[in-house]
């Protein structure tokens, strides 16, 4: 068998935080990188159990929603700690609003080289 490899270059890595505070609950419908990235990886990070009781930090709501690009159909994806989503360029998506706690996610934008 032959292995196929795809080389990618990491363009940007950052951590997002969502809280119930106004303006921090969600990242509504968007496309990543305005055409400058080939895709993104979103990793749902664990709840912060070290700065207080888990009940204070566990979040309610959240997850991701994707759109198929052809019609108005939505595809919800309920993310929990350790879940990964690979999002291709030009895919409309959003980080859904949370209503309680704090949600953390690691995001990596990448460019495909080969």
Residue pairs with C-beta under 8 A, 6 or more apart in sequence:
5 114
6 112
6 114
7 112
7 113
7 114
8 38
8 110
8 111
8 112
8 113
9 110
9 111
9 113
10 108
10 109
10 110
11 33
11 36
11 37
11 109
11 110
11 111
12 108
12 109
13 106
13 107
13 108
13 109
14 106
14 107
15 45
15 104
15 105
15 106
15 107
16 27
16 95
16 104
16 105
16 107
17 24
17 102
17 103
17 104
18 24
18 25
18 26
18 27
18 59
18 62
18 95
18 97
18 98
18 102
18 103
18 104
18 105
19 25
19 98
19 101
19 102
19 103
20 98
20 99
20 100
20 101
25 61
25 97
25 98
25 99
26 94
26 95
26 96
26 97
26 98
27 94
27 95
28 94
29 65
29 67
29 92
29 93
29 94
30 92
30 93
30 94
31 89
31 90
31 91
31 92
31 93
32 39
32 40
32 87
32 89
32 93
32 109
33 40
33 89
33 109
35 89
35 90
37 89
37 109
37 110
37 111
38 88
38 89
38 110
38 111
38 112
39 86
39 87
39 88
39 89
39 109
39 110
39 112
40 86
40 87
40 107
40 108
40 109
40 110
41 84
41 85
41 86
41 87
41 107
41 108
41 110
42 64
42 79
42 84
42 85
42 87
42 105
42 106
42 107
43 82
43 83
43 84
43 105
43 106
43 107
43 108
44 79
44 80
44 81
44 82
44 83
44 84
44 103
44 104
44 105
45 81
45 104
45 105
45 106
46 81
46 82
46 104
47 54
47 57
47 58
47 59
47 81
47 101
47 102
47 104
48 57
48 102
48 104
49 57
51 57
56 101
57 101
57 102
58 100
58 101
59 98
59 100
59 101
59 102
59 103
60 98
60 99
60 100
60 101
61 96
61 97
61 98
61 99
61 100
62 78
62 79
62 95
62 96
62 97
62 98
62 103
63 76
63 77
63 78
63 79
63 95
63 96
64 76
64 77
64 79
64 85
64 93
64 94
64 95
64 96
65 74
65 75
65 76
65 77
65 93
65 94
65 96
66 74
66 75
66 77
66 87
66 91
66 92
66 93
67 73
67 74
67 75
67 91
67 92
67 93
68 75
69 90
69 91
69 92
76 96
77 83
77 85
79 85
79 105
87 93
95 103
95 105
